[in-house]
Amino acid sequence: MADEPAARGSRNPRTGTERVRAACASWLAAHPTDGPLVVACSGGADSLALTTAMLAAAGGRPVLGATVDHGLQDGSADRAAGCAELLRR
């Protein structure tokens, strides 16, 4: 039925997005402060989704995305630079 919640493990992106945003909103409510939020971001889909969800849930509170190049893999500097460029958008 349309009113029933999606089944556990559903691949419906909207349902997943809503769940992540709700989790972010819940975390923000439990950690009130006027300071900026810093979200670690590797540039992968999951950390970009988390950063986007925090932006949506932050209610005008500043959100900063942070990435670090540990230099542990070939191409890591390019990956970190690409992530930083995405975060600037």
C-alpha positions in Angstrom: 0.0 0.0 0.0 1.1 3.5 -0.7 0.9 4.6 3.0 3.0 1.8 4.3 6.7 2.5 5.0 9.2 1.1 2.5 10.5 -2.4 3.2 13.8 -2.6 5.1 16.7 -2.6 2.7 14.6 -0.8 0.0 16.7 0.7 -2.8 14.3 3.7 -3.2 16.7 6.7 -3.3 14.0 9.1 -2.0 13.4 7.0 1.0 17.1 6.7 1.7 17.6 10.4 1.3 14.7 11.2 3.7 16.1 8.8 6.2 19.6 10.3 6.1 18.1 13.8 6.4 16.0 12.7 9.4 19.0 11.2 11.1 21.0 14.4 10.5 18.1 16.5 11.9 17.9 14.3 14.9 21.7 14.5 15.5 21.6 18.3 15.2 18.7 18.5 17.6 20.7 16.5 20.2 23.8 18.7 19.7 22.6 22.3 19.7 25.1 25.0 19.1 25.5 28.1 16.9 28.9 27.1 15.7 29.6 25.6 12.3 29.3 22.0 11.5 32.3 20.2 10.0 31.6 17.1 7.9 34.5 14.9 6.8 34.2 14.0 3.2 36.2 11.5 1.1 34.5 12.4 -2.1 32.7 9.1 -2.3 29.0 8.9 -2.7 28.2 8.2 0.9 30.2 11.1 2.4 28.9 13.5 -0.3 25.3 12.4 0.5 26.0 13.0 4.2 27.4 16.4 3.5 24.3 17.3 1.4 22.0 15.9 4.0 23.7 18.0 6.7 23.3 21.1 4.5 19.6 20.4 4.1 19.1 19.8 7.8 21.3 22.6 9.2 18.6 25.3 9.0 21.0 28.0 8.0 23.8 26.9 10.4 27.2 27.0 8.5 28.3 23.6 7.2 32.0 23.0 6.3 33.1 20.0 4.3 36.6 18.8 5.0 38.9 16.4 3.1 42.4 15.2 3.9 45.0 13.8 1.6 47.0 11.3 3.6 49.1 10.4 0.6 48.6 6.7 1.1 47.5 5.8 -2.4 48.6 6.8 -5.9 46.3 9.6 -7.1 45.2 10.6 -3.6 46.1 14.3 -4.2 43.9 14.4 -7.3 41.1 12.7 -5.4 41.3 15.2 -2.6 41.5 18.1 -5.0 38.4 16.8 -6.8 36.6 16.4 -3.5 37.5 19.9 -2.5 36.2 21.2 -5.8 32.9 19.4 -5.2 32.6 20.8 -1.7 33.2 24.4 -3.0 30.0 24.1 -5.1 
